Amino acid sequence: MAETGEFLGKSILITGAGKGIGRALARLAARRGADVVAVSRSAPDLETLAAEIGCRTVAVDIGDAEAARAAAREAQPVDYLVNCAGIVVLEPVLDVKVESFDRTLAVNTRAPLIFTQEYAKARIAAGGGGAVVNVSSISAFNGFADHAAYCASKAALDAMSRVMANELGRHGIRVNCINPTVTMTDMARKAWSDPKKSAPMLSRTPMGRFVEPDEVAEAILYLLSDRSSMIHGISLPLDAGFGAV
């Protein structure tokens, strides 16, 4: 049941909707009245999400360029797009494998390009207007150890998003990035539960905690909404003050 009608009658395509931030966003968007088109590699995750919120689903490995394009076309038409799917492979610079680097860029950077291309073409054909949010990371701004491929992919996503904003804004399509710090998904909660790992990050985080998936989802929906009608081409840190220290 919708808690508000802010997105009533609107559709939102969300990649990476099976887990984590994407799933939290799909739930919140549905509660706000949106029709959700959920994309994920995991069909079982999509099945449980569909049972919960009644969304349309597309199961695909977006790291496969041809499959990603076919899925992006299948999902149209939609009013808004959120490129949320992402992967991380932890390898130090001296040990980064070509395969893991290419896979990370394929999922984190190339797939958002493909989905945005197909979304924007459909919107322009329909008369223009719309909004895209690319889910990036504070890793776009910071050189975290063992994150060479991930940091590169997210910095590239931010830069590419600024070009998208430049070109697609002329068609009334807004494009922004959201850049969260560590987000406490189920997987992240396990990974960051060790104080030895979390303490260095939290010690330079003025608010003293990491971000919750629903907090990221709220910011994404704000950037999609008419309430942010003049916010365009930005990278918005959601970092509890990490970047201010």
N, C-alpha and C positions, 0 to 999 in steps of 0.2 A: 504494500500500500504506500502511495506517495506521501511523504511528510510535507512537501511543498510542491507547487506546480511550476517551479522555475523553469524546468526543462520539459514540461508537458507538451507532447506533440513533436518533440525534437528527438533525433537519433544521434547516438554517439558510438563511433567505432573505436574500440580499445584493443590494442595488441598487448599481449602479455597478461590477459585478463584472468588466466587460470589461477594465479597465485599472487601473493604479496600486494604491492601497491595497486597493480591492475585489478585484482579481485576486489580490494577495498573500494576502488573507484567505481567499479561496475555496480557494486551494492549501493553505494551512496547515490550514484547517478539514477539508478532505478527508483530509489526512494524519493528523489526529486522529480520524478515523472518521466524520465528519459526512456526511450526504447534503446536498449543496448545491443550492439553487435560485438560479440566477444571472440577474440582471436587468441589461440594458444596452441602450442605444440602438443599439449596433453589432452587427449579426448576425454579421459575420465574426469579431469578437473572441470572441463567445459560441461560435462553432463551434470555434475553436482551443482555448478553455478546456474545452469538453465533450470534445474529443479527448484532452486532457491528464488530466482528473480524473473524467470520466464524470458530469458534473452535468446536472441538468435546466435548461433555459434558457428565458427569456422575453425577446424583443426588443421594446422599447417606448420611446417618448419620454415620460418621466415628467413633462415639462413640460406635457403635455396632460392636464388633470385627469381627463377621462373615460377616456382610455386608461390612465392610471396606476391608476385604481380598478379597471378591468377586469383589468389585469395583477395587481394585488394580490389580487383575489378568485381569479383563476386559480391563483395560487401556493399557496393554502391547501389543506390544513392544514400548518403548519410549527411547529416547537418554539420557534425563536428568529428574531428579525428584526434585521438591521443595515441602517440607512439610510445608505449610503455615497456614493451618487451626488451629484455637485456640479459646479457650473460657476463660473467667475470671469470677469468682464468688467472690464477696467481702464479707469476713466474718472475724472478729477478731479471733485470735487463740482460745480464750475461747469458741467461738460459731461455730467453723467449724463443719459442718455436714458431716457425713460419706458419704452421697449420693453426696453432692457437691464435696467433695474431690475426690471420686472415678470417678465421671463424668469428672472432670478436668484432672485427670491423664489419663483417657481413651482417651480423645480427644487430649490432648497436648503432651502426651508421648507415649502411647501404639499405637495409630494410625500411627504416624511416623515410629515406629518400623515395623508395619505390611506392610505399603506401601514400606518401604525400603527393607524388606525381598523379596517381590514379584518382585520389580524392579531389585534388585541385582541378584536374581535367573535367571531372564530373560536375563540380561546382561551377566552373566557368561556363560549361555548356548549359547549365541551368540558370545562368544569369549572374553568377558570382555571389560573393558573401560567404562567410564561414569563419572557422577558427581551428587552428592546429596547436596542440601542446606537445612538445617533445620532452620526454622525461629524461633528463640528463643527470648530472651528479656534481657535487663539489669537487669530484676528481677531475673535472674539466679545468679547474683552477689550481689544483694542488698536486704535487708529485709524490704520491704515496708509494712507499717501497713495495715492490713486487706487483705493482699495478700498471706496468708500462703499456700493455695492450689496452687495458680498460681506460686508463687516463687518455691515451691517444684517441680512442673511439669516442669518448665523451667530449673532448675538446673539439674534435672534428664535427660532432653533432651540433655543438653550439655555433661554430663558425658557419656550418651549412645552413643552420636555422636563420642566421642573419641574412644570408643570401635569399632564402625563401621569403623572408619578411620583405625584403627589398622588391622582389619580383612579384610576389603574390598579393602584396598589399594593394597593388594597382587594380586588382580584381575584387577588392573588399575582403580578402581572406587574411585574417590576422595570424601570425605565427610567433609563438613564444616558447622559451625553455623554462622548465622548473628544475632546480638543482638541489636536491635534498642531501643532507648528511646521511650518516648511517641510519637506516630506517628499520624499525624493529618488526620486521616480518617474522614468521615462525622460524625460517632458516637463519636470519640474522640474529635472532634472540639466542639461538644455540651457539652461533659463532662468536658472539660478543658477550657471552655470560661470564667469561673468564676475566676477572678484574685486571689481571696482568696485561691483557690485550686492550680492554676498554679504557683503562685509567689514563694512558697518554692522550687519547682523543678527548676524553671528558675533562681532563685538566685544562685544556685550552678552549673549552666550550662554556661560555659565560652562564648559560642557562642550566648547565650541569646534567643534561640528559640528551638522549638521542630522540629522533622524531618518530612518531607513530604513523602507520600507514594511512589512517583516517585523516591525519593532519595534512599529509601530502595530497590526498584526494580532495580535500576542501580547497586547497590552493589551486589545484588543476581546474576544478569546476568554476572557480572565480575567474580564471584566465579564459575559460571558454565562454563565460556569460557576458551579457550586455553590460554588466556592471564594470567590466574592464575594457570598454569599447575603444579607448585610446591607448591601451597598453599593447605595444607591438614591437617585436624585434628584440626583446629583452631576455636575459638569463637571470632568473630570480632565485637567489640562494634561499634555501629553507634549512638553515644550518645552526639555529639556536645561538648565533653570534660567533661561530667558529672563525669566520673570515674577518671578524673585527679585531681579533687578538693578534 
